[in-house]
């Protein structure tokens, strides 16, 4: 990928509850049916494959900012925020 494309990604995040101590069963039982948090990420698409995408928040001439790797199975929606190639338009309209 030559020039990173700006994208918006809506994705379900994994959730871990607790710390290094044992967790109270009642506290865990109370959140078992809660939905995972829906996250919204806007960044530059650095990499995309069948398993995951990688985005960064900043790009420079020879450096990137923080990188986030999101598994494809967690992505609800990926929207390209810049002009697209025919392939990217197809993917955006028909899924990853």
N, C-alpha and C positions, 0 to 999 in steps of 0.2 A: 504494500500500500504506500504510494508516494506521499501525498499530502493528506494528513489525517482529516477526516470529515466530521463536522460537528453533528452529534446525535443526542436524542433524548431517549432514555431507557426507563421503562416502568417495570419493576421486578419485585418478586416476593423474596424477602430476606429470611435467612435462617434465624432461629431464636434460641439462645441458651439462657437458662435461668439458674441462678444460684452462684455460690462462691465455693471456697474450698471446704466448707462445712457440710454436714448432712442437711438435706432439705426436708422440711416438714411436708408429709404426704398431703395434708389438707391444702397447703399453699399451692402445690403442684396440681392437684386435682381441680382446683378452682380455675386454672388457666388452660387446661388440656384442649378445650374446644375453641379457644381464641384463635383467630386467623393470624397468620404470620404478617409482619409489618410490610405494607406496600411502599417501596422506595421509589424515588424519582431521581435519576442521575442525568445530568447534562454534562457532556464532555466531548473530547475528540476521540474518535474510533481509531485505535492503533492496530487492532488485530481482530480477526473474526474467523472462527472455524466451526465445525459441527458440534464442538463441545463447550466452547465459551467465547466471550468477547472481552477485549481489554480496552478500557478508556482511560484517558488522562484529563486532568483539569487544566493543565497549562502546557504549551509547547514553546520551545525556544529554538534557536538555530542548531544547537547541539545537545539539548537537554529536554527532559520532560518533567512535569510536576508529579504529583501522586498518581499511581496507577491503580485502577480497580479492575479485578477480573471477576466477571459474572457468568456463572454456568448458564448455558442456553435453556435448560429446563426450568430455571427460575424466572426467565424473562417473559413478561406478559405482553409487552409492546416495545418495539424499537422504531423510532421515527428519525429519518434523516432530516437535518436542519439546513441543508445546503443543496445546490443543484446536484442531480444524481445521474449516474450512467443508466443505461437501459436495465442492466442487471440489478442495480440497487433499487430502481423503481419497482421491478418485479418482486424482489425480495420484500420490500416495504409493503407492497399491496397483498402479497400471498403468504407471508410468514417467512421466518428465518430459513 
